[in-house]
Amino acid sequence: MLYWLLVPLRDYFFFFNVFRYITVRTALAGVSALLFTLIFGPLTIKLLKKYQLGEEIRPDGPESHQQKKGTPTMGGLLFILATLLTTLLWGDLRNHYIWIAMMTMVIFGAIGFIDDYAKIKKKQGTGLGVRQKFILQIILSGLIAFILVYLGTRGDFNLHLHFPFFKEWTPYLGWAYLPWIMLILISSSNSVNLADGLDGLAIGLMVISTSAITALTYIAGHALWSQYLNIARVPQAAELTVFAGALSGACLGFLWYNCHPAQLFMGDVGALSLGGTVGILAILIKQEFLLFTIAGVFILEALSVILQVGYFRLSGGKRLFRMAPLHHHFELLGWSEEKVVVRFWIMGIIFALFSLTTLKLR
């Protein structure tokens, strides 16, 4: 909105020409989203307390977590609103990739909202059943995938699969791209959800991941940089950088209230929306495989659950980890919550830096 208002003023005042630049609007979107979450955080906490929207703790989790019961949850609504509003302010809304990203954030946030509401209504640590949640994710991710593949048939989305380090081999998938998109969205959203178990853990890792993805969206949309670093050129991704920057700023602002001891939890509405959003960003800029390293800690958290369940069933009741997801395993080894979180952040930084380094290695 401000983009359409300010850029035409360059005909009268040269200064306003600066708002044409992606980098300027990305920085402004990030700062705006950060300030939005910081300013409206206390009001969000107050409203959630007023309507008694507190976290229900699973009884099978670590005993030390029971004291967190009643902490305001569904705080993900705060950074969802911050991201959407600042993108609407600073983005060029003629770019349909921005609308796809915002739609994905809202859709997965809606699934999380239903799950959170079910937990509060039941007054239990579990909301929707696994099957119910999975069916919703399949249906709605299928809708998003259908839209993207349809755009691909019109030439508005690249239906070739791009592999890191393979310059020439980019197989065309066509409609076969649809299940791949669904897999990325569902696995990404659930991975972030599983990692959201300690104060500041998931949102801190998301600050790191979204910062790396913001850099990638800019590179993918830049003709010279994408050619120099040998990654897929996606012209529409340039404007998507504004959305990614807004998301990074909103996550950083939310961390202020979510760090230990947390005043506000993101809830499934936040975790599922964040996972789905980074998934769609990776798909749109053709970096789905690089997402696996950027979000390396999230992947490890998800794998720990899969391995734990599989080993438990195959071994007749034995456990591979003391508790899954992985962060609980280290808690039960005697690590403090703060130590687990900071060390996982360090791992997240290493994964993100490694991912960005691979660009030059290509």
Order of alpha helices (4+ residues) and beta strands (2+ residues): alpha-alpha-alpha-alpha-alpha-alpha-alpha-alpha-alpha-alpha-alpha-alpha-alpha-alpha
